Amino acid sequence: MLRKFLLLILLVLVSISFLPASDPEETLESLSEDAARSYVNPMVSAFGSDMNTGWFHQVPQGLKSAWSFQVGLVAMGTLFIEDDKFFDVTGKFSFTRAQAEELAQDFAGEPFFNELVNQIMRQEFELDISGPTVIGPSYDEADPETSISVNFEQQTITFTYQGETMQRELPAQSVKVPFGGLLEDYPVMPLAAPQLTIGTLYGTQASIRYLPSIDSIQEIGTISYMGYGLQHNPAVWFTEPLPFDIAVAYFAQKLEIGSLVEADAHSYGINVAKTFGGKMIHITPYLGFSIEKSKMRFRYDYETGSTSDQIPDIIHIDFNVDGKNKNRFTTGLSFRLGLLNFNADVNFAKYPSASAGMMLNFSW
């Protein structure tokens, strides 16, 4: 189920079928919260960067009324960072039954074995967890570097068996979670969105990204996506015109995929542009600086494999992951030829990105 969910995050606005096949069991369902948070972080950062990319390719004029209407498609791509292909975190981890049996294998066959396993499952351990992230190497059974390792230090487990308190020492060992990255061969996180821009009224223009709710794969639920933004040119209030157009801007958007994931992104900043040429044929270089934030909320079930009535067989996981981009610098070029407008830009940030757009442009 969660493999489909990861796939849909990439495909929600464009239809690109490139993810490698993966057993649905070899997904986040095998990871408790701290490990899952580290595993998905690069995807969250790249996806959040995409959501904050490509919002503008011009700046509204400093006029009280200069109407224009643009509609088209914006494509974005964010580079994954090589250093984020692996993670190493000290965090809490709950062992599944199969993992607990592996930890207690020295006592297999003992009459108290089942109760020892149950006690391991009842506890939440503070452990070192390391391995590939979602953009790291794909799982290879022959290569231990391609699986996530839960490193268990030597510990004494206290439990009760037939009314007697017992203690058994478990040796230090490494428990493998048998899956690795899903996006090893793909250096870029792609995204695309339909966009509508209307302006200018008192130096202000509005942009909207929107898709009607989509009933996707039954296990995933409904996909919904909405974004909006405003740019305002304060020159509309000046008595003397400026040699270039300048605007303050704010953009926000939200994506929901069933009950599994919510993604939010926000940015605000200053944009500058200068147009050269006539009304129907012109070229516009543009620059921008923005402060941004993005996050994803994940909700899924961690299956423990418990056979005891005292231990839940499912633990509900719910956590947020923040994207790493905090600000960006944008430089780009827009070109209008008749009713068509083309643009491309690059964005310099922790997770760098680029975008390109094509718009039908009507103005009067």
TAHUZI-V691582 format. One line per field, one symbol per residue. psi: psi as a letter, one per 20 degrees, with the letter a starting at -180 (. if undefined). burial: 1 if it has 16 or more other C-alpha atoms within 10 Angstrom, else 0. A space follows every 50 residues. Layout:
psi=???
burial=???
This chain:
psi=ghghghghhhjhiqnoniqqqqphhmaiiipaghggghgighhgggghgg hjqjhqjrpqqlqhonpqpppbpppqpppqphijiqqoqorqppqrghgh hghjhijpiqhjghhgghhghhqoqorppraqahjaqqpohioiijrppo opqpqppprpolippqppppqprpppomqbqikgjoipoqqqpqppppap oljpqqqppqpqppobphigappqppqrqqppoiihiqhpqqirpqqqqp qqrpppncjgqppqqqqqapqpqpppaagiorqoqqqqpqprqqqqpppr poohkqjphippipppporqpqqiphrqppprpqppnciqpqqqrqpoag nqrqqqqpqpopq.
burial=11101111111110000010000001111111111111111111111111 11111111111110010111111111111110011111001111111011 11110010000011011111110000111111111111100000111111 11000000100000000001000111111111110001111111111111 11111111111000000001101111111111111100000000111111 11111111011111111111111010000100111111111111111111 11111100000010000001111110111111111100011111111001 11111111111100
